[in-house]
Amino acid sequence: MIGAIIWGIVGGAIVGYLGRLLLPGHQNISALMTVIAGILAATLGGIIATWLGVGETRGIDWIRHIIQLALAMFFVWLATRMTAGRHSQAPRPRTP
């Protein structure tokens, strides 16, 4: 049980950072947000791949990994969009 949780975190971190690397542009999000996006992408991607019948194959599960990377890119993009206003410059005072 603990091993599965640790591998989920490690695998999610790898998937999250690969998704962030493949996503064009600058993503101004924290490492924690990247790992969370990766964990969500790895979990949801595995569920979708199993639902499609390609979750477990004899060799490397390429389709599952592609689904997970695409979801990681989407979740990193979503996290970047959600935190875009928070990382901007300090508000300028209004001029009358």
Phi and psi in radians as a Rosetta constraint file:
Dihedral C 1 N 2 CA 2 C 2 CIRCULARHARMONIC -1.119 0.35
Dihedral N 2 CA 2 C 2 N 3 CIRCULARHARMONIC -0.673 0.35
Dihedral C 2 N 3 CA 3 C 3 CIRCULARHARMONIC -1.079 0.35
Dihedral N 3 CA 3 C 3 N 4 CIRCULARHARMONIC -0.694 0.35
Dihedral C 3 N 4 CA 4 C 4 CIRCULARHARMONIC -1.145 0.35
Dihedral N 4 CA 4 C 4 N 5 CIRCULARHARMONIC -0.670 0.35
Dihedral C 4 N 5 CA 5 C 5 CIRCULARHARMONIC -1.174 0.35
Dihedral N 5 CA 5 C 5 N 6 CIRCULARHARMONIC -0.770 0.35
Dihedral C 5 N 6 CA 6 C 6 CIRCULARHARMONIC -1.119 0.35
Dihedral N 6 CA 6 C 6 N 7 CIRCULARHARMONIC -0.774 0.35
Dihedral C 6 N 7 CA 7 C 7 CIRCULARHARMONIC -1.144 0.35
Dihedral N 7 CA 7 C 7 N 8 CIRCULARHARMONIC -0.573 0.35
Dihedral C 7 N 8 CA 8 C 8 CIRCULARHARMONIC -1.122 0.35
Dihedral N 8 CA 8 C 8 N 9 CIRCULARHARMONIC -0.709 0.35
Dihedral C 8 N 9 CA 9 C 9 CIRCULARHARMONIC -1.210 0.35
Dihedral N 9 CA 9 C 9 N 10 CIRCULARHARMONIC -0.804 0.35
Dihedral C 9 N 10 CA 10 C 10 CIRCULARHARMONIC -1.130 0.35
Dihedral N 10 CA 10 C 10 N 11 CIRCULARHARMONIC -0.828 0.35
Dihedral C 10 N 11 CA 11 C 11 CIRCULARHARMONIC -1.113 0.35
Dihedral N 11 CA 11 C 11 N 12 CIRCULARHARMONIC -0.676 0.35
Dihedral C 11 N 12 CA 12 C 12 CIRCULARHARMONIC -1.133 0.35
Dihedral N 12 CA 12 C 12 N 13 CIRCULARHARMONIC -0.667 0.35
Dihedral C 12 N 13 CA 13 C 13 CIRCULARHARMONIC -1.122 0.35
Dihedral N 13 CA 13 C 13 N 14 CIRCULARHARMONIC -0.748 0.35
Dihedral C 13 N 14 CA 14 C 14 CIRCULARHARMONIC -1.119 0.35
Dihedral N 14 CA 14 C 14 N 15 CIRCULARHARMONIC -0.817 0.35
Dihedral C 14 N 15 CA 15 C 15 CIRCULARHARMONIC -1.105 0.35
Dihedral N 15 CA 15 C 15 N 16 CIRCULARHARMONIC -0.729 0.35
Dihedral C 15 N 16 CA 16 C 16 CIRCULARHARMONIC -1.082 0.35
Dihedral N 16 CA 16 C 16 N 17 CIRCULARHARMONIC -0.787 0.35
Dihedral C 16 N 17 CA 17 C 17 CIRCULARHARMONIC -1.243 0.35
Dihedral N 17 CA 17 C 17 N 18 CIRCULARHARMONIC -0.581 0.35
Dihedral C 17 N 18 CA 18 C 18 CIRCULARHARMONIC -1.154 0.35
Dihedral N 18 CA 18 C 18 N 19 CIRCULARHARMONIC -0.719 0.35
Dihedral C 18 N 19 CA 19 C 19 CIRCULARHARMONIC -1.083 0.35
Dihedral N 19 CA 19 C 19 N 20 CIRCULARHARMONIC -0.695 0.35
Dihedral C 19 N 20 CA 20 C 20 CIRCULARHARMONIC -1.187 0.35
Dihedral N 20 CA 20 C 20 N 21 CIRCULARHARMONIC -0.641 0.35
Dihedral C 20 N 21 CA 21 C 21 CIRCULARHARMONIC -1.173 0.35
Dihedral N 21 CA 21 C 21 N 22 CIRCULARHARMONIC -0.692 0.35
Dihedral C 21 N 22 CA 22 C 22 CIRCULARHARMONIC -1.373 0.35
Dihedral N 22 CA 22 C 22 N 23 CIRCULARHARMONIC -0.352 0.35
Dihedral C 22 N 23 CA 23 C 23 CIRCULARHARMONIC -1.333 0.35
Dihedral N 23 CA 23 C 23 N 24 CIRCULARHARMONIC 2.172 0.35
Dihedral C 23 N 24 CA 24 C 24 CIRCULARHARMONIC -1.224 0.35
Dihedral N 24 CA 24 C 24 N 25 CIRCULARHARMONIC 2.661 0.35
Dihedral C 24 N 25 CA 25 C 25 CIRCULARHARMONIC 1.622 0.35
Dihedral N 25 CA 25 C 25 N 26 CIRCULARHARMONIC -3.107 0.35
Dihedral C 25 N 26 CA 26 C 26 CIRCULARHARMONIC -1.736 0.35
Dihedral N 26 CA 26 C 26 N 27 CIRCULARHARMONIC 2.254 0.35
Dihedral C 26 N 27 CA 27 C 27 CIRCULARHARMONIC -1.896 0.35
Dihedral N 27 CA 27 C 27 N 28 CIRCULARHARMONIC 2.006 0.35
Dihedral C 27 N 28 CA 28 C 28 CIRCULARHARMONIC -1.690 0.35
Dihedral N 28 CA 28 C 28 N 29 CIRCULARHARMONIC 1.133 0.35
Dihedral C 28 N 29 CA 29 C 29 CIRCULARHARMONIC -2.200 0.35
Dihedral N 29 CA 29 C 29 N 30 CIRCULARHARMONIC 2.811 0.35
Dihedral C 29 N 30 CA 30 C 30 CIRCULARHARMONIC -1.337 0.35
Dihedral N 30 CA 30 C 30 N 31 CIRCULARHARMONIC 2.903 0.35
Dihedral C 30 N 31 CA 31 C 31 CIRCULARHARMONIC -1.128 0.35
Dihedral N 31 CA 31 C 31 N 32 CIRCULARHARMONIC -0.636 0.35
Dihedral C 31 N 32 CA 32 C 32 CIRCULARHARMONIC -1.096 0.35
Dihedral N 32 CA 32 C 32 N 33 CIRCULARHARMONIC -0.743 0.35
Dihedral C 32 N 33 CA 33 C 33 CIRCULARHARMONIC -1.116 0.35
Dihedral N 33 CA 33 C 33 N 34 CIRCULARHARMONIC -0.639 0.35
Dihedral C 33 N 34 CA 34 C 34 CIRCULARHARMONIC -1.133 0.35
Dihedral N 34 CA 34 C 34 N 35 CIRCULARHARMONIC -0.767 0.35
Dihedral C 34 N 35 CA 35 C 35 CIRCULARHARMONIC -1.153 0.35
Dihedral N 35 CA 35 C 35 N 36 CIRCULARHARMONIC -0.732 0.35
Dihedral C 35 N 36 CA 36 C 36 CIRCULARHARMONIC -1.091 0.35
Dihedral N 36 CA 36 C 36 N 37 CIRCULARHARMONIC -0.753 0.35
Dihedral C 36 N 37 CA 37 C 37 CIRCULARHARMONIC -1.072 0.35
Dihedral N 37 CA 37 C 37 N 38 CIRCULARHARMONIC -0.697 0.35
Dihedral C 37 N 38 CA 38 C 38 CIRCULARHARMONIC -1.165 0.35
Dihedral N 38 CA 38 C 38 N 39 CIRCULARHARMONIC -0.715 0.35
Dihedral C 38 N 39 CA 39 C 39 CIRCULARHARMONIC -1.117 0.35
Dihedral N 39 CA 39 C 39 N 40 CIRCULARHARMONIC -0.767 0.35
Dihedral C 39 N 40 CA 40 C 40 CIRCULARHARMONIC -1.080 0.35
Dihedral N 40 CA 40 C 40 N 41 CIRCULARHARMONIC -0.758 0.35
Dihedral C 40 N 41 CA 41 C 41 CIRCULARHARMONIC -1.151 0.35
Dihedral N 41 CA 41 C 41 N 42 CIRCULARHARMONIC -0.739 0.35
Dihedral C 41 N 42 CA 42 C 42 CIRCULARHARMONIC -1.141 0.35
Dihedral N 42 CA 42 C 42 N 43 CIRCULARHARMONIC -0.739 0.35
Dihedral C 42 N 43 CA 43 C 43 CIRCULARHARMONIC -1.178 0.35
Dihedral N 43 CA 43 C 43 N 44 CIRCULARHARMONIC -0.899 0.35
Dihedral C 43 N 44 CA 44 C 44 CIRCULARHARMONIC -1.150 0.35
Dihedral N 44 CA 44 C 44 N 45 CIRCULARHARMONIC -0.660 0.35
Dihedral C 44 N 45 CA 45 C 45 CIRCULARHARMONIC -1.118 0.35
Dihedral N 45 CA 45 C 45 N 46 CIRCULARHARMONIC -0.677 0.35
Dihedral C 45 N 46 CA 46 C 46 CIRCULARHARMONIC -1.145 0.35
Dihedral N 46 CA 46 C 46 N 47 CIRCULARHARMONIC -0.687 0.35
Dihedral C 46 N 47 CA 47 C 47 CIRCULARHARMONIC -1.142 0.35
Dihedral N 47 CA 47 C 47 N 48 CIRCULARHARMONIC -0.784 0.35
Dihedral C 47 N 48 CA 48 C 48 CIRCULARHARMONIC -1.128 0.35
Dihedral N 48 CA 48 C 48 N 49 CIRCULARHARMONIC -0.740 0.35
Dihedral C 48 N 49 CA 49 C 49 CIRCULARHARMONIC -1.117 0.35
Dihedral N 49 CA 49 C 49 N 50 CIRCULARHARMONIC -0.687 0.35
Dihedral C 49 N 50 CA 50 C 50 CIRCULARHARMONIC -1.152 0.35
Dihedral N 50 CA 50 C 50 N 51 CIRCULARHARMONIC -0.717 0.35
Dihedral C 50 N 51 CA 51 C 51 CIRCULARHARMONIC -1.087 0.35
Dihedral N 51 CA 51 C 51 N 52 CIRCULARHARMONIC -0.625 0.35
Dihedral C 51 N 52 CA 52 C 52 CIRCULARHARMONIC -1.400 0.35
Dihedral N 52 CA 52 C 52 N 53 CIRCULARHARMONIC -0.178 0.35
Dihedral C 52 N 53 CA 53 C 53 CIRCULARHARMONIC 1.548 0.35
Dihedral N 53 CA 53 C 53 N 54 CIRCULARHARMONIC 0.231 0.35
Dihedral C 53 N 54 CA 54 C 54 CIRCULARHARMONIC -2.086 0.35
Dihedral N 54 CA 54 C 54 N 55 CIRCULARHARMONIC 0.325 0.35
Dihedral C 54 N 55 CA 55 C 55 CIRCULARHARMONIC -1.260 0.35
Dihedral N 55 CA 55 C 55 N 56 CIRCULARHARMONIC -0.614 0.35
Dihedral C 55 N 56 CA 56 C 56 CIRCULARHARMONIC -2.222 0.35
Dihedral N 56 CA 56 C 56 N 57 CIRCULARHARMONIC 2.031 0.35
Dihedral C 56 N 57 CA 57 C 57 CIRCULARHARMONIC -2.182 0.35
Dihedral N 57 CA 57 C 57 N 58 CIRCULARHARMONIC 3.090 0.35
Dihedral C 57 N 58 CA 58 C 58 CIRCULARHARMONIC -1.272 0.35
Dihedral N 58 CA 58 C 58 N 59 CIRCULARHARMONIC -0.570 0.35
Dihedral C 58 N 59 CA 59 C 59 CIRCULARHARMONIC -1.860 0.35
Dihedral N 59 CA 59 C 59 N 60 CIRCULARHARMONIC -2.473 0.35
Dihedral C 59 N 60 CA 60 C 60 CIRCULARHARMONIC -1.341 0.35
Dihedral N 60 CA 60 C 60 N 61 CIRCULARHARMONIC 2.366 0.35
Dihedral C 60 N 61 CA 61 C 61 CIRCULARHARMONIC -1.449 0.35
Dihedral N 61 CA 61 C 61 N 62 CIRCULARHARMONIC 1.285 0.35
Dihedral C 61 N 62 CA 62 C 62 CIRCULARHARMONIC -1.083 0.35
Dihedral N 62 CA 62 C 62 N 63 CIRCULARHARMONIC -0.763 0.35
Dihedral C 62 N 63 CA 63 C 63 CIRCULARHARMONIC -1.123 0.35
Dihedral N 63 CA 63 C 63 N 64 CIRCULARHARMONIC -0.734 0.35
Dihedral C 63 N 64 CA 64 C 64 CIRCULARHARMONIC -1.068 0.35
Dihedral N 64 CA 64 C 64 N 65 CIRCULARHARMONIC -0.751 0.35
Dihedral C 64 N 65 CA 65 C 65 CIRCULARHARMONIC -1.182 0.35
Dihedral N 65 CA 65 C 65 N 66 CIRCULARHARMONIC -0.630 0.35
Dihedral C 65 N 66 CA 66 C 66 CIRCULARHARMONIC -1.151 0.35
Dihedral N 66 CA 66 C 66 N 67 CIRCULARHARMONIC -0.732 0.35
Dihedral C 66 N 67 CA 67 C 67 CIRCULARHARMONIC -1.072 0.35
Dihedral N 67 CA 67 C 67 N 68 CIRCULARHARMONIC -0.768 0.35
Dihedral C 67 N 68 CA 68 C 68 CIRCULARHARMONIC -1.115 0.35
Dihedral N 68 CA 68 C 68 N 69 CIRCULARHARMONIC -0.725 0.35
Dihedral C 68 N 69 CA 69 C 69 CIRCULARHARMONIC -1.162 0.35
Dihedral N 69 CA 69 C 69 N 70 CIRCULARHARMONIC -0.707 0.35
Dihedral C 69 N 70 CA 70 C 70 CIRCULARHARMONIC -1.101 0.35
Dihedral N 70 CA 70 C 70 N 71 CIRCULARHARMONIC -0.735 0.35
Dihedral C 70 N 71 CA 71 C 71 CIRCULARHARMONIC -1.170 0.35
Dihedral N 71 CA 71 C 71 N 72 CIRCULARHARMONIC -0.641 0.35
Dihedral C 71 N 72 CA 72 C 72 CIRCULARHARMONIC -1.103 0.35
Dihedral N 72 CA 72 C 72 N 73 CIRCULARHARMONIC -0.748 0.35
Dihedral C 72 N 73 CA 73 C 73 CIRCULARHARMONIC -1.068 0.35
Dihedral N 73 CA 73 C 73 N 74 CIRCULARHARMONIC -0.732 0.35
Dihedral C 73 N 74 CA 74 C 74 CIRCULARHARMONIC -1.124 0.35
Dihedral N 74 CA 74 C 74 N 75 CIRCULARHARMONIC -0.800 0.35
Dihedral C 74 N 75 CA 75 C 75 CIRCULARHARMONIC -1.187 0.35
Dihedral N 75 CA 75 C 75 N 76 CIRCULARHARMONIC -0.632 0.35
Dihedral C 75 N 76 CA 76 C 76 CIRCULARHARMONIC -1.152 0.35
Dihedral N 76 CA 76 C 76 N 77 CIRCULARHARMONIC -0.754 0.35
Dihedral C 76 N 77 CA 77 C 77 CIRCULARHARMONIC -1.061 0.35
Dihedral N 77 CA 77 C 77 N 78 CIRCULARHARMONIC -0.757 0.35
Dihedral C 77 N 78 CA 78 C 78 CIRCULARHARMONIC -1.106 0.35
Dihedral N 78 CA 78 C 78 N 79 CIRCULARHARMONIC -0.761 0.35
Dihedral C 78 N 79 CA 79 C 79 CIRCULARHARMONIC -1.121 0.35
Dihedral N 79 CA 79 C 79 N 80 CIRCULARHARMONIC -0.658 0.35
Dihedral C 79 N 80 CA 80 C 80 CIRCULARHARMONIC -1.109 0.35
Dihedral N 80 CA 80 C 80 N 81 CIRCULARHARMONIC -0.752 0.35
Dihedral C 80 N 81 CA 81 C 81 CIRCULARHARMONIC -1.181 0.35
Dihedral N 81 CA 81 C 81 N 82 CIRCULARHARMONIC -0.647 0.35
Dihedral C 81 N 82 CA 82 C 82 CIRCULARHARMONIC -1.241 0.35
Dihedral N 82 CA 82 C 82 N 83 CIRCULARHARMONIC -0.520 0.35
Dihedral C 82 N 83 CA 83 C 83 CIRCULARHARMONIC -1.799 0.35
Dihedral N 83 CA 83 C 83 N 84 CIRCULARHARMONIC 0.169 0.35
Dihedral C 83 N 84 CA 84 C 84 CIRCULARHARMONIC -1.071 0.35
Dihedral N 84 CA 84 C 84 N 85 CIRCULARHARMONIC -0.733 0.35
Dihedral C 84 N 85 CA 85 C 85 CIRCULARHARMONIC -1.285 0.35
Dihedral N 85 CA 85 C 85 N 86 CIRCULARHARMONIC -0.414 0.35
Dihedral C 85 N 86 CA 86 C 86 CIRCULARHARMONIC -1.339 0.35
Dihedral N 86 CA 86 C 86 N 87 CIRCULARHARMONIC -0.457 0.35
Dihedral C 86 N 87 CA 87 C 87 CIRCULARHARMONIC -1.788 0.35
Dihedral N 87 CA 87 C 87 N 88 CIRCULARHARMONIC 0.188 0.35
Dihedral C 87 N 88 CA 88 C 88 CIRCULARHARMONIC -1.400 0.35
Dihedral N 88 CA 88 C 88 N 89 CIRCULARHARMONIC 3.118 0.35
Dihedral C 88 N 89 CA 89 C 89 CIRCULARHARMONIC -1.172 0.35
Dihedral N 89 CA 89 C 89 N 90 CIRCULARHARMONIC 2.880 0.35
Dihedral C 89 N 90 CA 90 C 90 CIRCULARHARMONIC -1.110 0.35
Dihedral N 90 CA 90 C 90 N 91 CIRCULARHARMONIC 2.543 0.35
Dihedral C 90 N 91 CA 91 C 91 CIRCULARHARMONIC -1.125 0.35
Dihedral N 91 CA 91 C 91 N 92 CIRCULARHARMONIC 2.450 0.35
Dihedral C 91 N 92 CA 92 C 92 CIRCULARHARMONIC -1.446 0.35
Dihedral N 92 CA 92 C 92 N 93 CIRCULARHARMONIC 2.548 0.35
Dihedral C 92 N 93 CA 93 C 93 CIRCULARHARMONIC -1.185 0.35
Dihedral N 93 CA 93 C 93 N 94 CIRCULARHARMONIC 2.607 0.35
Dihedral C 93 N 94 CA 94 C 94 CIRCULARHARMONIC -1.281 0.35
Dihedral N 94 CA 94 C 94 N 95 CIRCULARHARMONIC 2.511 0.35
Dihedral C 94 N 95 CA 95 C 95 CIRCULARHARMONIC -1.887 0.35
Dihedral N 95 CA 95 C 95 N 96 CIRCULARHARMONIC 2.315 0.35
